[in-house]
Amino acid sequence: MRVSADRERCVGSGQCELLAPDVFEVDDDGAVRVLVPEPGEEERDAVRDAVAQCPTGALAVSG
Ligand code: SF4
């Protein structure tokens, strides 16, 4: 699984950080940062939830 984020679309709402705090962080600029671009199997469900619940569609996964 590979995770990407479009910081231009992110509004800093923080759902992704709440759902997968080991993978996503909202930085001091108020935009998401992907901490672990290739998270392991144990993060898969949390990352998929985060992608689904992002209000702006800023997150994507592949693989
Ligand atoms: S859920 Fe989406 S809009 Fe909210 S901080 Fe994460 S990437 Fe940004």
Backbone and ligand atoms as CSV (ligand in chain L), in Angstrom:
chain,resi,resn,atom,element,x,y,z
A,1,MET,N,N,0.843,-1.193,0.000
A,1,MET,CA,C,0.000,0.000,0.000
A,1,MET,C,C,0.878,1.244,0.000
A,2,ARG,N,N,0.524,2.162,-0.905
A,2,ARG,CA,C,1.250,3.426,-0.951
A,2,ARG,C,C,0.244,4.560,-0.764
A,3,VAL,N,N,0.580,5.536,0.085
A,3,VAL,CA,C,-0.331,6.629,0.425
A,3,VAL,C,C,0.211,7.935,-0.126
A,4,SER,N,N,-0.686,8.716,-0.707
A,4,SER,CA,C,-0.273,10.044,-1.140
A,4,SER,C,C,-1.299,11.077,-0.676
A,5,ALA,N,N,-0.852,12.301,-0.551
A,5,ALA,CA,C,-1.726,13.380,-0.098
A,5,ALA,C,C,-1.494,14.620,-0.953
A,6,ASP,N,N,-2.586,15.273,-1.280
A,6,ASP,CA,C,-2.532,16.526,-2.027
A,6,ASP,C,C,-2.702,17.670,-1.025
A,7,ARG,N,N,-1.608,18.265,-0.652
A,7,ARG,CA,C,-1.648,19.302,0.382
A,7,ARG,C,C,-2.441,20.527,-0.055
A,8,GLU,N,N,-2.569,20.731,-1.359
A,8,GLU,CA,C,-3.353,21.872,-1.859
A,8,GLU,C,C,-4.841,21.681,-1.579
A,9,ARG,N,N,-5.282,20.438,-1.560
A,9,ARG,CA,C,-6.708,20.151,-1.321
A,9,ARG,C,C,-7.023,20.001,0.157
A,10,CYS,N,N,-6.042,19.749,0.970
A,10,CYS,CA,C,-6.247,19.523,2.403
A,10,CYS,C,C,-6.684,20.822,3.080
A,11,VAL,N,N,-7.714,20.696,3.954
A,11,VAL,CA,C,-8.162,21.860,4.720
A,11,VAL,C,C,-7.796,21.735,6.200
A,12,GLY,N,N,-7.007,20.731,6.518
A,12,GLY,CA,C,-6.498,20.610,7.888
A,12,GLY,C,C,-7.515,20.171,8.922
A,13,SER,N,N,-8.561,19.477,8.481
A,13,SER,CA,C,-9.626,19.089,9.411
A,13,SER,C,C,-9.172,18.052,10.438
A,14,GLY,N,N,-8.191,17.259,10.107
A,14,GLY,CA,C,-7.569,16.371,11.079
A,14,GLY,C,C,-8.166,14.989,11.229
A,15,GLN,N,N,-9.213,14.654,10.450
A,15,GLN,CA,C,-9.771,13.299,10.567
A,15,GLN,C,C,-8.717,12.224,10.325
A,16,CYS,N,N,-7.888,12.445,9.332
A,16,CYS,CA,C,-6.891,11.425,8.999
A,16,CYS,C,C,-5.932,11.190,10.162
A,17,GLU,N,N,-5.549,12.263,10.818
A,17,GLU,CA,C,-4.622,12.131,11.955
A,17,GLU,C,C,-5.301,11.385,13.100
A,18,LEU,N,N,-6.588,11.668,13.321
A,18,LEU,CA,C,-7.313,10.967,14.381
A,18,LEU,C,C,-7.417,9.475,14.085
A,19,LEU,N,N,-7.688,9.131,12.821
A,19,LEU,CA,C,-7.934,7.740,12.452
A,19,LEU,C,C,-6.641,6.941,12.300
A,20,ALA,N,N,-5.595,7.570,11.836
A,20,ALA,CA,C,-4.317,6.866,11.610
A,20,ALA,C,C,-3.159,7.777,12.017
A,21,PRO,N,N,-2.999,7.984,13.325
A,21,PRO,CA,C,-2.001,8.957,13.800
A,21,PRO,C,C,-0.549,8.567,13.514
A,22,ASP,N,N,-0.320,7.289,13.246
A,22,ASP,CA,C,1.058,6.887,12.923
A,22,ASP,C,C,1.407,7.198,11.469
A,23,VAL,N,N,0.395,7.491,10.676
A,23,VAL,CA,C,0.610,7.673,9.231
A,23,VAL,C,C,0.442,9.128,8.807
A,24,PHE,N,N,-0.516,9.842,9.443
A,24,PHE,CA,C,-0.818,11.210,9.025
A,24,PHE,C,C,-0.597,12.197,10.169
A,25,GLU,N,N,-0.186,13.385,9.765
A,25,GLU,CA,C,-0.032,14.458,10.747
A,25,GLU,C,C,-0.419,15.769,10.057
A,26,VAL,N,N,-1.178,16.603,10.784
A,26,VAL,CA,C,-1.431,17.953,10.287
A,26,VAL,C,C,-0.312,18.835,10.825
A,27,ASP,N,N,0.438,19.424,9.926
A,27,ASP,CA,C,1.631,20.157,10.352
A,27,ASP,C,C,1.318,21.601,10.751
A,28,ASP,N,N,2.326,22.348,11.073
A,28,ASP,CA,C,2.138,23.721,11.557
A,28,ASP,C,C,1.526,24.638,10.506
A,29,ASP,N,N,1.607,24.237,9.243
A,29,ASP,CA,C,0.985,25.016,8.176
A,29,ASP,C,C,-0.492,24.651,7.996
A,30,GLY,N,N,-0.975,23.705,8.802
A,30,GLY,CA,C,-2.380,23.314,8.718
A,30,GLY,C,C,-2.683,22.409,7.551
A,31,ALA,N,N,-1.697,21.691,7.078
A,31,ALA,CA,C,-1.914,20.761,5.964
A,31,ALA,C,C,-1.319,19.401,6.319
A,32,VAL,N,N,-1.901,18.389,5.717
A,32,VAL,CA,C,-1.500,17.026,6.052
A,32,VAL,C,C,-0.091,16.709,5.558
A,33,ARG,N,N,0.562,15.883,6.321
A,33,ARG,CA,C,1.862,15.345,5.944
A,33,ARG,C,C,1.772,13.828,6.119
A,34,VAL,N,N,2.258,13.096,5.151
A,34,VAL,CA,C,2.254,11.641,5.250
A,34,VAL,C,C,3.560,11.213,5.912
A,35,LEU,N,N,3.443,10.661,7.097
A,35,LEU,CA,C,4.629,10.273,7.866
A,35,LEU,C,C,5.204,8.952,7.372
A,36,VAL,N,N,4.296,8.074,6.944
A,36,VAL,CA,C,4.718,6.739,6.492
A,36,VAL,C,C,4.082,6.480,5.132
A,37,PRO,N,N,4.782,6.789,4.039
A,37,PRO,CA,C,4.185,6.666,2.698
A,37,PRO,C,C,3.841,5.223,2.300
A,38,GLU,N,N,4.508,4.251,2.916
A,38,GLU,CA,C,4.198,2.858,2.608
A,38,GLU,C,C,3.897,2.124,3.902
A,39,PRO,N,N,2.718,2.366,4.473
A,39,PRO,CA,C,2.392,1.749,5.758
A,39,PRO,C,C,2.211,0.238,5.642
A,40,GLY,N,N,2.425,-0.432,6.759
A,40,GLY,CA,C,2.312,-1.888,6.794
A,40,GLY,C,C,0.875,-2.350,6.859
A,41,GLU,N,N,0.757,-3.668,6.814
A,41,GLU,CA,C,-0.564,-4.304,6.814
A,41,GLU,C,C,-1.412,-3.874,8.009
A,42,GLU,N,N,-0.776,-3.675,9.138
A,42,GLU,CA,C,-1.515,-3.354,10.363
A,42,GLU,C,C,-2.182,-1.974,10.305
A,43,GLU,N,N,-1.728,-1.135,9.372
A,43,GLU,CA,C,-2.307,0.210,9.244
A,43,GLU,C,C,-3.356,0.290,8.134
A,44,ARG,N,N,-3.493,-0.784,7.401
A,44,ARG,CA,C,-4.298,-0.734,6.177
A,44,ARG,C,C,-5.728,-0.244,6.413
A,45,ASP,N,N,-6.417,-0.829,7.380
A,45,ASP,CA,C,-7.826,-0.470,7.603
A,45,ASP,C,C,-7.951,0.981,8.057
A,46,ALA,N,N,-7.060,1.402,8.938
A,46,ALA,CA,C,-7.126,2.783,9.436
A,46,ALA,C,C,-6.859,3.773,8.305
A,47,VAL,N,N,-5.918,3.438,7.443
A,47,VAL,CA,C,-5.607,4.332,6.325
A,47,VAL,C,C,-6.781,4.397,5.349
A,48,ARG,N,N,-7.390,3.262,5.064
A,48,ARG,CA,C,-8.544,3.267,4.157
A,48,ARG,C,C,-9.689,4.081,4.750
A,49,ASP,N,N,-9.907,3.975,6.041
A,49,ASP,CA,C,-10.930,4.796,6.700
A,49,ASP,C,C,-10.603,6.271,6.545
A,50,ALA,N,N,-9.349,6.612,6.761
A,50,ALA,CA,C,-8.934,8.012,6.664
A,50,ALA,C,C,-9.157,8.550,5.256
A,51,VAL,N,N,-8.819,7.758,4.268
A,51,VAL,CA,C,-9.022,8.177,2.875
A,51,VAL,C,C,-10.508,8.394,2.609
A,52,ALA,N,N,-11.328,7.473,3.103
A,52,ALA,CA,C,-12.772,7.548,2.855
A,52,ALA,C,C,-13.399,8.753,3.555
A,53,GLN,N,N,-12.866,9.125,4.694
A,53,GLN,CA,C,-13.502,10.179,5.491
A,53,GLN,C,C,-12.905,11.561,5.283
A,54,CYS,N,N,-11.857,11.649,4.523
A,54,CYS,CA,C,-11.308,12.971,4.235
A,54,CYS,C,C,-12.364,13.804,3.502
A,55,PRO,N,N,-12.713,14.964,4.026
A,55,PRO,CA,C,-13.804,15.739,3.430
A,55,PRO,C,C,-13.479,16.353,2.072
A,56,THR,N,N,-12.228,16.421,1.722
A,56,THR,CA,C,-11.873,17.073,0.461
A,56,THR,C,C,-11.281,16.113,-0.569
A,57,GLY,N,N,-11.194,14.839,-0.219
A,57,GLY,CA,C,-10.624,13.889,-1.162
A,57,GLY,C,C,-9.135,14.126,-1.398
A,58,ALA,N,N,-8.456,14.602,-0.375
A,58,ALA,CA,C,-7.038,14.933,-0.531
A,58,ALA,C,C,-6.115,13.716,-0.456
A,59,LEU,N,N,-6.658,12.595,0.024
A,59,LEU,CA,C,-5.818,11.422,0.234
A,59,LEU,C,C,-6.114,10.348,-0.804
A,60,ALA,N,N,-5.093,9.598,-1.150
A,60,ALA,CA,C,-5.269,8.493,-2.098
A,60,ALA,C,C,-4.359,7.351,-1.708
A,61,VAL,N,N,-4.805,6.141,-2.009
A,61,VAL,CA,C,-3.956,4.967,-1.806
A,61,VAL,C,C,-3.868,4.183,-3.109
A,62,SER,N,N,-2.780,3.479,-3.259
A,62,SER,CA,C,-2.632,2.554,-4.372
A,62,SER,C,C,-1.959,1.297,-3.865
A,63,GLY,N,N,-2.158,0.239,-4.563
A,63,GLY,CA,C,-1.513,-1.021,-4.186
A,63,GLY,C,C,-2.231,-1.749,-3.082
L,1,SF4,S1,S,-8.790,14.415,6.556
L,1,SF4,FE1,FE,-8.272,15.337,4.558
L,1,SF4,S2,S,-8.655,17.530,4.782
L,1,SF4,FE2,FE,-8.563,16.631,6.837
L,1,SF4,S3,S,-6.432,16.900,7.479
L,1,SF4,FE3,FE,-6.579,14.871,6.570
L,1,SF4,S4,S,-6.048,15.175,4.392
L,1,SF4,FE4,FE,-6.505,17.179,5.260
